[in-house]
């Protein structure tokens, strides 16, 4: 499962949240369902944006040495997050970088800056409890005179998918990268794409798509049979070309699926929140986590299917009410544990052993209890179906429904003492009911853990 893969040119912004949560939860869900899952992040460290990043960091390096750099020139990254990078370069090299040939110095600066940006991105993702198994560097595809890219193109050539030809001009406005010349092309239309794809630029370097060819081949060679890409909706144009590429590279031996995540709109008490600050910087992922906490983000990013737009209200997700799904589910978890504390007090510690909490179903005859048992019985099938359908939002919906059933049964016990979980004069019924509460607690904990949120024992 490949997800996030944000360019290493700055901190994570709020727009990355949804794909990060959807991808991470889906990977957790599939692993729990029995799949052998690898969570992967592609570091886009070989494109022109890295040259811009290097020049931007070089400017901050000069600033750290005492030079007045004035306004950041257009086309460079203006963010203050590069100031510490410049300071670190000044501490490590002193004036040394200025004394080197420019290309040599820039190569060092780019390496150091990408490393610093990826360290920051990893920290940002960790705030959201998102962790990848593999960070794949695009630069490795270009190493040794682009050995891996050349090998991938050679394979496609042997299969008859590569030819020399001209691309027709696109309809409407011509994009900057279209060239009226004979090119090395991938016959993408033969395997389901809308147009054939160029592999080599006019300067002899390889296109982004050529790197995609090599990366997909690399995944296949690592033994993956299911390739899942979690992308933003603005990457919808990539779907057909990736599917076509998978058919050409691996035929029917590999299944490729792209999940597109629609935009998230930010609100505060129903009023829209600007996605960018006055400085021009985007609202960062760190900003949002620090304001509302990790768990509301993890849960609410799943409370709509990934291909539907999502509204995220800073005020709503911190409300302590039924209208706030994450609170409602976590409150159910806390209530389960309050039942155990109450049982320990009323039964006495010596008589209360949670290891004996085996529910005798025949003792549980109330409609609320039977409803909870039925809801709990859905969980294994829910896990399986959500994993097969690649729909992690189903888990969030299920947990809300389970919490709702539990709260409803709790409230009935408040009105009717006969339905309360602990009946000191009836140990058999008490242990059966406590066993049911334990099962609810176990499923809530399991589901919240898969989502990447906590299952609290008490609300604070």
FENJO-V585983 format. One line per field, one symbol per residue. ss: DSSP state (h for helix, s for strand, l for the rest). phi: phi as a letter, one per 40 degrees, with the letter a starting at -180 (. if undefined). Layout:
BEGIN
ss: ???
phi: ???
END
This chain:
BEGIN
ss: lsllllllllllshhhhhhhhhhhhhhhhhhhlllllllssssllllhhhhhhhhhhhhhhhhhlllllllllllllllhhhhhhhhhhhhhhllhhhhllhhhhhhhhhhhhhhhhhhhhhhhhhhllllllsssslhhhhhhhhhhhhhhhhhhhhlllsssslllllllllllllllllsssslhhhhlllllsslslllllslhhhhhhhhhhhhhhllllssssssshhhllhhhhhhhhhhhhhhhhlsssssssllsssssllsslllslllllslshhhhhhhhlhhhhhhhlllllllllssssllhhhllllllhhhhhhhhhhhhhhhhhhhhhhhlhhhllhhhllllhhhlllhhhhhhhhhhhlhhhhhhhhhhhlllhhhhhhhhhhhhhhhhhhhhhhhlhhhlllllllhhhhhhhhhhhhhhhhhhhhhhhhhlllllllll
phi: .bagfcdcbiccbcccdcccccccccccccccchccbbcbbcccbbccccccccccccccccccchcccgcccdgbccdcccccccccccccbfcdccccddccccccccdcccccccccccccccdcgbbbcbbccccccccfffdccccccccccccgcbacabcccccgccccccbcacbcbcccccbhccacbcbbcccgcccdccccccccccccccgcbbbbbbbcdcbdcccccccccccccbgccbbbbbbbbccbbcbbfgcdbccbcccgccccdcdccccbgccdcdcccbcaddcbdbcbbdcccbcbaccbdccccccccccdcccccccccccgdccbbccccbccdccbbcccccccccccccddccdccccccfbccdcccccccccccccccdcccccbdccccbbdcbdccdcccccccccccccccccccccgbcbccacb
END
